[in-house]
Amino acid sequence: MSSPMDLYEQLTAQGLAVRHIKAQKGNKAEVESAVQLLLRMKEDYKLLTGQDYQAGRPPTHTEDDDSGPAEDDEDDQVNPWNVSTSSAKGVDYDKLIVRFGSCKIEQELVDRIARVTGKTPHHFLRRGIFFSHRDMHQILDAYESRKSFYLYTGRGPSSGAMHVGHLIPFLFTKWLQDVFDVPLVVQMTDDEKYLWKDLSLEDCHRYTLENARDIIACGFDPDKTFIFSDLDYMGASPSFYRNVVKVQKHVTFNQVKGIFGFTDSDCIGKISFPAIQAAPSFSNSFPQIFGDRNDVQCLIPCAIDQDPYFRMTRDVAPRIGYLKPALLHSTFFPALQGAQTKMSASDANSSIFLTDTAKQIKNKVNKHAFSGGKDTVEEHRKLGGNPDVDVSFMYLTFFLEDDEQLEKIRQDYRSGALLTGELKKCLIETLQPMIAAHQERRKLVTDETVRQFMTPRKLLFNC
C-alpha cells in the first residue's frame, strides 16, 4: 500500500498530467479519463490520510509538512520533454518545489554536507544551482554510519555533440564521486531517443559512444564508473531486465499516463520506457558491482524535469522490496536567447557546444546572449542592468567558480559600472579556456578507453 507521501506525489503528478493533456488539446475521452483518475486518487488519498488533497500541501506528519500553499502557475511547464516559462528570470523553482513535493536545499543541508565530507561544498550547492532534494539527509545518515551508497545519472544521446548545459549534472556528479568516494553508473538512454526522435537505432547508438567520450572527459574515475547503453546492457544483463519487469508489473497504464501525460496515440515503447529509467535505481541491477545486494541506496543527481520518473520509482520501490532512491535536483541551463526555455541540441544558436571553437563561442555570446542591459550606454550607466535576466550573468553563475568575483560582477552590472559588452567579454573569457581544456581531454579518450568504461565489470566499492 502506498504511503501518504507517495500518494501525494502521485496525485501531484496526475494533476500535472491533466493540465498537460488539456494544454495539448487532447480529445474529450482522454481528458475525461485523466480527470476521473484524478478524482479516484483524491478519494483514496482522503481515505488514507483523513485529509483533502491540496496542491502544495503534503500530508501532515511528514518531513515535508512545512511547505506553504502553492500558487497555481499556468505559465511554467516542466516535464521530461518540455520546459518553458513566460518569465525572463526563468522557472519559479520555489513554486516547483511545492508543486513536486520535494524539499528545498537549505543552508543547513549544505553545511552538513561540508561537515560530513570535510570539503568545501561545490559552487552549484553554494549558489542554489542544485536547489531541491529527496532524502539527502538519509544518504548522509547512512554515510556517517559507514554505509556507502552509489550514484546514478544519465544522458539521452540525441546528437553527436553535447552542449555546456549537458555538463552540469556530470560536473556535479564528478564532485560527488570524488568527495564521497563512491561508484557511479551512467545510463545512456539511446532506446528513449529512438522512441521519441526521428532517428535510427544505429544513429542513437553512435551518439551514445560519442557522448560517452564527453562524459569520460569530465574526469570520472574508471575504477569507479560504469557507463552503459540501454540498447546493449538490457540484453546482456538478466538482473537488470528482471527489475525492469518488476517495475512494469507494479505501474498501471493509467498511472503512467497520469504521471507522464501519455495518450492512446503514443507507441507502447514510450509507455514502458519509464521502467527502464527506474531500474538503475536498484543496486542489484548491477550484479557485477554489487552482487545480489539490493540494500545499497542510490543517489541521483539530475535536472528537476526528470523527477517524474523517480517519483514513480520511489512509489514502486518499497512494493518490490527495494530502497527508494534519493535525489538532488538542479535548475535548468537557459538557452542563449533567454531563460524562458532550456538549451536545445537541435538549435545550434541556442547553445554553446563542446565542439565550438573560440571564435564560435565569441560570436554566439556576442550575437545571441540575451541582455539585461539598457538600450544605450548613457541609460545603462544611469540605471544599471538586470543580472537576474541577463543570460551572460546566468552562465557565469554556473561556470565562474570565484564567489567574490561573481558578486562584484553582479554589483557592477546592477550599478551600471559594467556594460553589457564587458559582461559578455567576462563570459567569453570564462568559456573559451574551459571548453578548450575539455576538447583536449576528449582527444585523449580512445576507443579502448570508451570500451573500458562501458564494459560490465567489478568497480571499487567499499561497504
Residue pairs with C-beta under 8 A, 6 or more apart in sequence:
1 48
2 10
2 48
2 315
3 318
4 45
4 48
4 49
4 59
4 61
4 62
5 58
5 59
5 62
5 64
5 101
6 314
6 315
7 41
7 44
7 45
7 48
7 49
8 45
8 53
8 58
8 59
8 101
9 100
9 101
9 311
9 314
9 315
10 41
10 255
10 258
10 259
10 311
10 315
11 38
11 41
11 42
11 45
11 53
12 55
12 99
12 100
12 101
12 311
13 258
13 259
13 308
13 311
13 312
14 34
14 37
14 38
14 41
14 258
14 259
15 38
15 55
16 79
16 99
16 261
16 308
17 34
17 257
17 258
17 259
17 260
17 261
18 31
18 34
18 35
18 38
18 258
19 74
20 77
20 79
20 261
21 30
21 31
21 34
21 261
21 263
22 31
23 77
24 261
24 263
26 34
26 263
30 263
30 264
33 254
33 257
34 257
34 258
37 254
37 257
37 258
38 258
41 53
41 258
42 52
42 53
45 51
45 53
45 59
46 52
46 53
49 59
49 60
51 59
51 60
54 69
55 70
55 72
55 98
55 99
56 67
56 68
56 69
56 70
56 71
56 98
56 99
57 67
57 69
57 70
58 64
58 65
58 67
58 101
59 65
63 103
64 101
64 102
64 103
67 97
67 98
67 101
68 98
69 98
70 95
70 98
70 99
71 95
73 92
73 95
73 99
75 85
75 86
75 87
76 84
76 85
76 87
76 91
76 92
76 95
76 96
77 83
77 84
77 85
78 91
78 96
78 304
78 305
79 260
79 261
79 305
79 308
80 260
80 305
80 306
80 308
80 309
81 196
83 91
83 305
83 332
83 341
83 342
84 340
84 341
85 91
85 92
85 339
85 340
85 341
86 340
87 339
87 340
88 338
88 339
88 340
88 370
88 389
89 339
89 388
89 389
90 331
90 332
90 334
90 339
90 340
90 394
91 331
91 332
91 339
93 131
93 132
93 304
93 331
94 104
96 132
96 304
97 103
97 104
97 131
97 132
100 132
100 304
100 307
100 311
101 311
102 132
102 133
102 134
102 304
102 307
102 327
102 329
103 132
103 133
103 134
103 136
104 131
104 132
105 125
105 128
105 130
105 131
105 132
105 133
105 136
105 328
109 133
109 136
109 137
110 121
110 125
110 126
112 137
112 140
113 121
113 125
113 140
114 120
114 121
116 140
116 143
116 144
117 179
117 180
119 179
122 130
122 172
122 175
123 129
123 401
123 403
124 130
124 168
124 171
124 172
124 175
124 330
124 398
126 403
127 397
127 403
128 331
129 168
129 330
129 331
129 397
129 398
130 172
130 301
130 328
130 329
130 330
130 331
131 329
131 330
131 331
132 304
132 327
132 328
132 329
133 326
133 327
133 328
133 329
134 310
134 314
134 324
134 325
134 326
134 327
135 324
135 326
135 327
136 299
136 326
136 327
136 328
138 297
138 326
139 149
139 297
139 299
139 326
142 148
142 149
142 297
143 149
143 180
147 297
147 463
148 182
148 296
148 461
148 462
148 463
149 180
149 182
149 296
149 297
149 298
149 299
149 326
150 182
150 183
150 184
150 185
150 283
150 289
150 290
150 296
150 297
150 298
150 299
150 461
151 173
151 176
151 177
151 182
151 183
151 184
151 185
151 298
151 299
151 300
151 301
152 184
152 185
152 186
152 187
152 280
152 281
152 298
152 299
152 300
152 325
153 169
153 170
153 173
153 184
153 186
153 187
153 300
153 301
153 302
154 186
154 187
154 188
154 189
154 277
154 280
154 302
155 162
155 166
155 170
155 186
155 187
155 188
155 189
155 211
155 215
156 188
156 189
156 192
156 193
157 188
157 189
157 190
157 193
157 204
157 207
157 208
157 210
157 211
158 193
158 197
158 199
158 207
158 345
158 346
159 207
159 345
159 346
160 206
160 207
160 210
160 211
161 210
161 345
161 353
161 354
161 355
162 211
162 214
162 345
162 353
162 354
163 343
163 345
163 351
163 352
163 353
163 354
164 333
164 343
164 351
164 352
164 353
164 354
164 395
164 398
164 399
164 431
164 435
165 332
165 333
165 342
165 343
165 351
166 214
166 345
166 354
167 214
167 218
167 354
167 438
168 303
168 330
168 333
168 398
169 301
169 302
169 303
169 330
170 215
170 218
171 218
172 301
172 328
172 330
173 184
173 301
174 218
174 219
174 220
176 182
176 299
176 301
177 183
177 184
177 220
177 221
177 224
177 225
178 221
181 224
181 462
182 224
182 461
183 224
183 225
183 226
183 289
183 459
183 460
183 461
184 220
184 224
184 225
184 226
185 225
185 226
185 227
185 228
185 280
185 286
185 289
186 215
186 225
186 226
186 227
186 228
187 228
187 230
187 277
187 280
188 208
188 211
188 212
188 227
188 228
188 229
188 230
189 230
189 273
189 276
189 277
190 201
190 204
190 205
190 207
190 208
190 229
190 230
190 231
191 204
191 230
191 231
191 234
191 269
191 273
191 276
192 230
192 273
192 276
192 277
193 199
193 204
193 207
194 200
194 201
194 204
195 267
195 269
195 270
195 273
196 270
197 204
199 207
201 231
204 231
205 229
205 231
205 232
208 229
208 231
209 450
212 227
212 450
212 453
212 454
213 442
213 445
213 450
214 354
214 438
214 442
215 227
216 227
216 442
216 445
216 449
216 450
216 453
217 438
217 441
217 442
217 444
217 445
218 438
219 441
220 453
221 460
222 449
222 452
222 453
223 459
223 460
224 459
224 460
224 461
225 453
225 459
226 286
226 288
226 289
226 453
226 454
226 456
226 457
226 459
227 453
227 454
228 454
228 456
229 454
230 276
232 454
233 240
233 456
234 240
234 241
234 244
234 276
235 241
236 456
237 285
237 286
237 287
237 456
239 284
239 285
239 286
239 287
239 292
240 279
240 280
240 285
240 286
243 278
243 279
243 282
243 284
243 285
243 320
244 275
244 276
244 278
244 279
245 275
246 316
246 320
247 274
247 275
247 278
247 279
247 313
247 316
247 320
248 272
248 275
250 316
250 319
250 320
251 274
251 275
251 312
251 316
253 271
255 312
256 262
256 271
256 274
256 312
257 263
257 271
259 274
259 308
259 311
259 312
260 270
260 274
260 308
262 270
262 271
274 309
274 312
277 309
277 313
278 309
278 310
278 312
278 313
278 316
279 285
280 286
280 298
281 298
281 300
281 310
281 313
281 317
281 322
281 325
282 294
282 298
282 317
282 322
282 323
283 289
283 290
283 293
283 294
283 295
283 296
283 297
283 298
284 290
284 291
284 292
284 293
284 294
286 456
288 456
288 457
288 458
288 459
289 458
289 459
289 461
290 296
290 461
294 321
294 322
294 323
295 323
296 323
296 463
297 323
297 325
297 326
298 323
298 325
298 326
299 325
299 326
299 327
299 328
300 310
300 325
300 326
300 327
300 328
301 327
301 328
301 330
302 310
302 327
302 328
302 329
302 330
303 329
303 330
303 331
303 332
303 342
304 329
304 330
304 331
304 332
305 332
305 342
307 327
307 329
310 325
310 327
313 324
313 325
314 324
314 325
317 323
317 324
317 325
318 324
332 339
332 342
333 342
333 343
333 398
334 340
334 341
334 342
334 343
334 391
334 394
334 395
335 341
335 342
335 343
335 344
335 347
335 350
335 351
335 391
336 343
336 349
336 350
336 351
336 352
336 364
336 365
336 368
336 369
336 370
336 391
337 349
337 350
337 368
337 370
337 391
338 370
338 389
338 391
339 370
339 389
339 391
339 394
341 350
343 350
343 351
344 350
344 351
345 351
349 364
349 367
349 368
350 368
352 361
352 364
352 365
352 431
352 435
354 435
354 438
354 439
354 442
355 439
356 364
356 435
358 432
358 436
361 428
361 431
361 432
361 435
362 428
362 432
365 392
365 424
365 427
365 428
365 431
366 421
366 424
366 428
369 391
369 392
369 395
369 424
369 427
370 389
370 390
370 391
371 385
371 390
371 391
371 392
371 420
372 385
372 386
372 387
372 388
372 389
372 390
372 393
372 413
372 420
373 380
373 385
373 386
373 390
373 413
373 419
373 420
373 423
374 380
374 383
374 384
374 385
377 419
380 416
380 419
380 420
381 416
381 417
382 416
383 416
384 413
384 414
384 415
384 416
385 413
385 414
385 416
385 418
385 420
385 423
386 414
387 393
387 409
387 410
387 413
387 414
390 413
390 420
390 423
392 420
392 423
392 424
392 426
392 427
393 409
393 410
393 413
393 423
395 427
395 430
395 431
396 406
396 409
396 426
396 427
396 430
397 406
399 430
399 431
399 434
400 406
400 409
400 426
400 430
409 418
409 423
409 426
412 418
413 423
